[in-house]
Amino acid sequence: MLSWFSIGLGLLLMTIGADVLVRGASAIARRFGLSELFIGLTLVGFGTSTPELVSSIEAARIGAAGVALGNVVGSNIVNVLLIIGIATLIAPIAVDPRAFRRDALVLAIATIAAVGIAMTGSFGRAAGGLFIAALAAYIAFALFNERVHANAPEALRHEQEAAAFARGNANIHLAFGLSVIGLILLIVGAKLLVNGAVDIATKLEISDAIIGLTVVAIGTSLPELVTSITAAMRGKSGLAMGNIVGSNIYNILGILGLTALVAPFEVSPRIQQIDIWIMLAATALVIFFARTDHHVKRWEGAVLAALFLVYISSMIASA
């Protein structure tokens, strides 16, 4: 019971911490004259993935490699199957062809690269550095591309995201204070989450990879779930696709990259043999659906959600 409380409290602290950190960092960036587009693409985009980042680094640091990689792989599976599935059931998703073509290609390449490295059995610092360099190149290209197409939906979306996190001329000392508080909450929350998850895996005598793929992955994906459902209910389901594709790119290139740089880790046999391939297949399926008529239809969303239920059910049965 105490372990579940630790997980719940950890997720709460990380959710609050991520929000506070992004607000503080965005306010600082605005005070230094950085554009809304830059803030939306970098600070907000990466900042909202900080729960996955700090929990993966903490897991790798204490030797829970299954949680570290399982968190990222599981989060990406949750994002494309469950979250896109639910959002599409609420309202079919219209896809912006120009932006999706770019981001889907990056996501596909990043996912294939992650599978290839996972097959080697470990994520080392060289792979981490390669992923971070690729993320930097992607952000630079996206910034250039969206400046050229300043009125494109994706550019406007990133600017709106930034504006939502940094309003007015915030006091610079307050902004720094918020950033520090947010970071502390994230670190403390990650320790509680990972320690609780590892403790449950030990007590239930199951691999930490399964806990990482389920409890940790679903928990750290809750912000994306709430955001996507809210957008769909407001008739803006198209935002869900952009948010999820962007989040999955950050998860692979940013989170796996930084985690491998800070604390290189081994790939668990289960993830190497099963889950990494499910992540690849799920990503390919969503891209295929989105490329067809540039819409994800309700029946396609139902297929995605059903596949997620099958995936989770089979994992529970095998545990």
C-alpha positions, 0 to 999 in steps of 0.5 A: 500500500505504501508503495502505491502511495509513493507512486501516486505522490511521486506522479503528483509532485512531478506533474506540478513540478513540470508545470511550475518549471515550464512556467518559470523557464518560459517567463525567463526566456520571454524576459530575455527576448526569445520568441514565442515560437522558440519557447513553444518548440523547446521549453514547452515541448521538452518541459512537458516531457520532464516527468518521463525524463527525470524518472528514466534518469533516476531509474537508470541511476539506481540500476532499474534499467527496465523502468528507464527504457520501459517508461519511454517505450511504454509512454510512446505506446500509450500515446499513439494507441490509447491517447490518439485512440480516445481523442479520435473516438471523441472527434476525428482528427484532421492532420496538417499535411505539411507539418505532419510530413516533417514530424512523422518522418522524424518520428519514424527515423527516431523510432527505427534508430531506437529499435536498432540500438536496442538490438545491441543490448544497451544504450551507451553515451555514444548513442545518447550523444547521437540522439541529442544531436539529432534532437537539436537538428530537428528543433533547428530545422523546425524553427527555420521551417516554421519561421518561413511558414509563420502562419501555418497551424503548427507555428501558431500552435507552438506560439499559443502553447508558449503564451499559455505558460508565460503571460505578462512580464513576470518578475525575473527573480520569481521566474528563477524561483519557480524554475528551481521549485519545479526542478526540486519537485520533479527530482523528489517526485521521480525518486518516490515514483521509481522507488515505489515502482521497483518495490512493487516489482520486487514484492510481486516478483515481476520484472521492473520492465513490466512496471516501467511499461505499465504503471510508470509509463501510463502515469507519466503520460497522464498530462498528455491524456488530459490535454488531448481529451480536453482538446478533442472535447473542445473541437480541436482534436487536431492538436492531439496529433501534433502534441503526441507526435512531438512528445514521442519525438522528445521521448526517444531523442531527448529522454533516451538520449539524456538518460544514456548520457547521464547513466548508460543502461542495459536493455531488458530482454522483454523490451528487446524481444517484444515491446520495442517492436510493438512501439515500432508497429504502433507508430507505423500504424498511426502514421499510416492512418494519418496519411490516409486522407489526412484524417484519423477516423473514428473507426481507426481510433477504435482500432488503436484503443482496442489494440492497446487493451489487447497489449495491456491484457496480454502483458498482465496475463504474462506477468 
